[in-house]
Structure formats: structure tokens, C-alpha cells
Amino acid sequence: MPQAGHQIVGALRCVGTAGTAPVVDPATGRTLIEVDLAGPADVDAAVAAAAEAFPHWASTPPAERAGALTRLAALLAERTDLLARTETAQTGKPLRFSTDFDVAGTVDNVAFFAGAARTLEGRASAEYSPDHTSSVRREAIGVVGSICPWNYPLQMAAWKLLPAVAAGNTIVLKPSELTPLTALLLAEACLDAGIPPGVVNVVTGTGPVAGEALVGHPSVSMVSFTGSSAVGRQVAALASTAPGGPRRLHLELGGKAANIV
């Protein structure tokens, strides 16, 4: 059975410390591949890689970051067929939907953030005391830990990765263990586009093990999570009490917004 591992410092590591899990095609029930499940040691290695890569990437001129993302958009467009077929195989959605929405939308998002990387700017602020002026300067945060759901694996990974990387941050991304394959392909494309090793890292694993280790890691400066409201509350609690102090938090949580007509 083929096996997939984590993408850390630009290298594929098939040494998950929490076992393996099958990635199943829901349309056929066929196991596509066995994926390694990250334990705390794997997460620690990924965060360490991101932290080491951060100073250089944060100091890279925005034009260079924009150039890398522009190359990434072109590479993803070239790899549309591979990405779409992989997305369809792991999620069961129609191939045309994967092609025209998931992959095409991701390419468009990459192009957008390539442009956005050039628009980062400061601004003058109010004068609070005589003979002194104030200004606002935007700086990268550090290592961002992001956790994605199963339903839009490629797009959700891109939505979390792109703004972080465009702004000069590094990232450790944990896709759903049910649908991790296109996130790994995205990380591979980032390397091929010239984004330095360690800027984008992917750990495949479960929420209770890999996700908890990522949210609670003392070197993570910001956490982004998409999932249920119940788990979102757990993420918020852990992010606010973890070693290293509270970190910035972005939550996109589930809800049905029921109406009575």
C-alpha cells in the first residue's frame, strides 16, 4: 500500500509517531493510500522548522514574496488535472466541480494574494504629544498553526496558507486526516515555486493529537481553525492558556442559521 507522510522543511517524512490511517475514496470505498499520523514530536519538528525559516522569510521584500506566489499560481494551473483528480478521489465530489471550482478557485486566490503582498503598507497616526509623531507599521506575526476541515481540502488549505505567507509569516498546516492529499501537493508546489523550505509545512494527523499539539505549542504565534463550534470552543480555551501565553486566534465555525418563516 502506498504511504504518504508529512511535508517538513521541504522533505516528505513517512515516520508518523501516532500510527497510520487510510485515505478512502468515498465513491468506491477503495483505500487510496495510507497516511502517517503526526504525534507531538512530529508537530514539534514542523513548528521548529517554521520558526527557523521565519526571520528570513519575514525580511524578504514583498515583491519577492509576490513573485513566488505568482509562480505558484502558474504551477497550480499547470497541475490542474492532478489536483482535481486527487481532490475528487479523496472527497467523492464530481471531477468537473473539483476542476472548475476547487482548483480554479485556488489558482485565482493565489493570484489575488500575490497582488496583495505588494499592498502591505503602514500609515501615519495621530500626534499624541507635542513634537512627536506616530506611525503604524505592519510586521509579520511568526509561526501560524492552521487546522483545516475535510470538505474543501485544497481551497481551505490555500485560504489559510496564502494570507499568512504573503504577509511574511511561516505556517504549519494540519489538514483533515480524511482528505490530506491535496494539501501535500500544495506544499510541494510551494517549494517548486521557490518558497524556501520551512516556510510551508504540513503535518497529517488527528485533531485530538496533532491538532492539540499544534494549538498548544509555545512557539505558535497565531492559530486558525475551521470546524465545529464545539471544537472551536476547545481550541479557543487551549490557545488562551497554552505555554507561551495567549496567541492570536481566527475561528471559522459551523452553524446552520435556521429560520422560521
FENGI-V982389 format. One line per field, one symbol per residue. phi: phi as a letter, one per 40 degrees, with the letter a starting at -180 (. if undefined). A space follows every 50 residues. Layout:
BEGIN
phi->???
END
This chain:
BEGIN
phi->.dbbbcbbfgbcbbbdcbgbaccbcccbgcccacbcbcbdcccccccccc ccccdcccccddccccccccccdcccccbdccccccccccbgcdcccccc bcccccdcccccccccccbcacacbcccadgbbbabbcbccicbbbbbcc cbdccccccccccccccgcbabbbccccaccccccccccdcccgccdgcb bbbcicccbccccccccccccabbbbiccccdccccccccbcdggdbcbb bbbcibfcbbb
END
